[in-house]
Amino acid sequence: MFPRHTNNSPRRVATEGEYSWPLPAGPRTVKPVSEYQKAKRIVRQMRMPKQAARDVGLKAYRADLASGRPDIALKCAKDFGLGDALVTEAATELFLELVRRAQFPKALEIARSYNLAHGGPRAREALLAASKVDYAGGPALEEIRRIARSASEARAETSKAEEAIELIRQAARGRDRDPRVAGRAVFLGDEGEVWLTGDLHGNAENLARFAELADLANHPERVLVVQEIVHSRFITRDDRDLSFVAIMEAIRLMAEHPGQVYYLLGNHDLAVHLDRELVKGGKYLNRYLYRGMAYLYRERYEDVLAAYREFIAGMPAAIFAANGVFMAHSTPKRIFIPELSREYLTEVAPGLPLRKCRAIAALVNGREYSSEAADEFADRLECDVMLCGHTPTHRGYRIRSHRHLILDSQHDKAHYVHFDLSRRYGSAQELAAGLGMLNPEAADVELASEDLM
């Protein structure tokens, strides 16, 4: 299937795409203009709107791919934002062409960079075909063969994806029927206890420990609040984020204990819902998350992702307790405080898609902890003290103002807090009396700053 090139005549090379592409040998060759180049020129000259530009780019993509220029088609798919499916399609064809040319290191780079092992049936067929070539391809070809073997193994059955989708929808239905949920807020009464974490960022062990300590099955009066589980602190060597495993455990808790578990909206959740890339420390968080989901659910991962995004659309942005404790991922910059109110969260925001809820975006993204802003926010939202996550802290908690208690639950020094709904708390210091450490044995562990999200 992949004959060697035996033509030793000199070649002229065009370097339009990511990889040089041989042109017919001869004394004179003219560098061809690709449809991608033409499309870019047309879009620039006509100042086309985004959708019209995408349509032009799609036609160019198809033409360049059909003419045997997968390198150009790949660049076109990425530059015009044509979607993961077309990027994978072009990457697969480029991979095959590089294997045909016995350029195994470059082929391996493509297979890894575009996660072809989880790119669908066509990509897996390409890997399998490449693994059977009878060449002495060195370490690169051996690694391609290893990737092909892993691609042929069933990472998750279709039924697993169906189970995940149904569990997500079951948890959402329970949330929708909860009488304490009003729009984009939750209102708790004056009986029972609340147990709340900070950001978990994929730490399934800390989540399991927290659920074990709360023991909801034997304490129906307790309410569990979790937040920002998406985007793990640690990425696998092949650039996968497997935080969705922990996300599904939290969703399972919601489904098993309706009305007892609340999953607060965070800025990372919002970024996934809106498909807006977050880059931290050189890590492309959404890209790695999607690769992790592809590993878990193979070609069905986009269906699971769609269900998860729908779930995020209904996540509460704030929780109000009758004793004056307010819970949210963060509190907004002072300039946005006038836009927020109980009425906005319960009556205005529910009628808007999340992408148009500017005040909610400000709420989950802000880090305003000054005493003046805390007092203004407390007056505006009719609360006394605020429990938040969002801000990393090596200690696992931090009192940022007389009203702000910040929790961080993503690392070994993770903390949580529990408090009594029947008691009034006048300051963050009073709430801090309910702090607990998820892993007391890690009290002396030192954490590196780059480990925190």
C-alpha positions, -999 to +999 in steps of 0.1 A: +000+000+000+029+023+007+056+020-021+090+036-015+100+066-036+128+055-059+131+086-080+164+101-072+161+131-095+162+165-078+129+181-068+117+216-063+098+220-030+069+243-022+067+251+015+032+265+017+018+243+044+033+228+076+053+202+056+073+207+024+056+192-006+075+179-036+066+193-070+074+177-104+111+178-112+122+200-141+142+230-150+114+254-142+084+249-119+058+274-109+046+273-073+009+266-075-016+288-057-038+267-035-075+272-030-067+280+006-045+309-005-072+322-028-099+319-001-077+339+023-072+366-003-110+368-011-120+369+026-095+397+033-103+418+003-141+415+008-140+417+046-164+389+049-183+381+081-173+350+100-199+326+086-194+337+050-157+333+054-162+299+069-182+288+038-155+300+015-129+282+036-149+250+035-150+250-003-112+257-004-107+229+021-126+204-001-108+214-032-073+212-017-080+179-001-094+165-034-063+177-053-040+157-030-028+186-007-037+174+028-011+197+043-028+228+029-063+214+037-052+209+073-040+245+076-072+256+060-094+237+084-076+252+114-074+288+101-110+289+091-123+271+122-139+243+103-142+220+133-124+190+148-139+165+123-124+182+093-091+188+111-089+151+119-099+142+083-071+163+068-046+152+095-054+115+086-048+121+049-015+139+057-004+111+079-011+086+052+008+106+026+038+110+050+039+072+056+038+066+018+068+088+015+085+069+044+087+102+064+079+083+096+090+109+122+067+135+106+039+110+104+043+102+141+042+139+149+009+142+131-005+111+148+003+124+182-005+161+176-040+153+163-047+123+185-055+100+156-058+070+179-091+085+189-100+102+157-127+079+145-128+048+122-110+064+093-081+075+115-078+041+131-078+024+097-050+047+086-029+038+117-036+001+112-025+003+076+006+022+085+015-003+112+017-030+085+042-014+062+073-036+056+099-010+061+128-006+086+113+027+098+132+029+131+118+041+164+092+064+148+076+035+129+077+013+160+059+041+179+033+043+151+027+006+155+023+010+192-003+038+187-021+016+162-023-013+187-037+010+213-062+024+188-075-010+181-083-017+218-117-007+229-113+022+253-150+025+260-180+007+246-208+027+230-230+017+259-206+036+282-213+068+263-250+062+265-248+056+302-229+088+307-254+108+287-283+093+306-267+100+340-260+136+330-296+140+320-309+123+351-289+147+373-302+177+353-338+165+357-334+161+394-320+197+396-349+210+375-374+195+399-357+208+430-380+233+448-349+251+462-336+259+427-349+293+414-335+302+380-297+304+383-297+304+421-304+280+450-321+290+482-315+269+514-336+271+545-326+273+581-323+236+589-295+212+583-258+215+573-238+226+543-205+209+533-186+229+506-154+224+487-132+247+468-120+240+432-113+203+427-098+204+391-100+167+383-090+154+417-112+124+419-095+112+451-103+144+470-139+143+457-143+107+469-129+116+503-152+146+506-183+125+498-171+098+522-168+124+550-202+140+543-219+105+543-251+118+526-268+084+528-268+085+566-273+123+569-303+134+548-301+168+564-267+176+548-262+195+516-230+189+496-217+218+473-189+211+448-173+234+422-149+236+393-140+199+387-132+204+351-096+208+338-072+187+357-040+200+373-021+171+356-021+163+319-010+128+306+021+125+286+000+123+254-018+155+262-050+143+277-070+157+306-090+130+323-109+153+347-142+141+332-139+110+353-142+131+384-170+152+368-190+121+362-186+111+398-200+144+410-229+141+385-235+105+399-237+120+434-263+145+422-283+117+405-282+095+436-289+123+461-313+147+444-317+179+464-286+172+485-258+179+460-253+211+441-226+217+415-217+254+413-209+271+380-172+282+377-153+301+351-138+269+336-172+254+333-183+285+314-154+282+291-163+246+282-199+256+277-189+284+253-161+265+238-136+292+246-101+280+250-083+286+283-045+286+282-026+282+315+011+275+317+013+266+281-016+241+285-046+243+262-072+232+287-102+226+266-082+209+238-067+185+264-101+179+280-116+169+246-087+145+239-093+130+273-130+126+265-121+110+232-100+085+250-129+077+273-157+076+248-140+072+214-162+085+185-191+092+209-172+118+229-189+147+211-223+134+221-212+132+257-197+166+254-229+180+240-249+166+270-223+180+294-225+215+278-263+213+282-259+204+318-236+234+324-262+257+309-284+249+340-257+250+367-265+274+395-242+304+398-250+312+434-264+296+466-281+317+493-285+303+528-312+317+551-285+324+577-268+350+555-241+328+540-236+333+502-218+307+481-205+312+446-173+305+426-161+340+433-174+376+437-173+401+408-151+432+403-167+462+420-178+477+387-201+448+380-218+446+415-247+469+405-256+444+377-262+415+402-291+410+424-314+382+436-339+393+411-314+391+382-303+356+392-339+343+396-359+362+370-336+379+343-307+355+338-328+323+335-344+338+303-310+344+287-284+320+273-252+319+294-232+336+267-254+367+272-252+367+310-225+393+315-231+396+352-228+359+357-195+358+338-183+386+360-194+367+391-175+335+383-144+353+369-139+381+394-115+383+422-125+413+442-118+409+479-114+444+492-134+452+523-152+480+505-163+457+477-172+430+501-195+453+520-211+467+488-216+431+475-232+420+508-256+449+508-265+443+472-271+405+475-285+407+510-259+384+527-234+385+555-204+364+545-192+348+512-177+313+506-158+311+473-133+291+454-115+303+422-083+316+439-056+290+444-040+289+478-012+265+489-027+264+524-061+251+511-080+281+525-076+318+530-095+346+547-094+374+521-116+400+539-138+401+570-165+386+547-146+363+523-135+327+531-117+312+501-113+274+497-090+254+475-095+216+472-074+206+442-042+195+460-029+175+489-036+203+514-072+205+502-097+220+526-135+220+529-158+238+553-191+227+569-215+250+587-249+249+604-278+265+585-296+273+618-267+295+630-259+331+620-222+338+611-210+374+614-176+371+598-153+348+577-134+341+608-165+325+624-171+304+594-134+293+594-141+274+626-158+247+604-128+242+582-115+206+577-086+191+558-093+163+534-059+147+538-045+155+573-015+133+567-004+158+540-001+188+564+036+191+558+036+186+520+051+215+500+033+225+468+048+241+437+030+272+424+029+258+389+009+228+402-021+250+410-049+260+386 
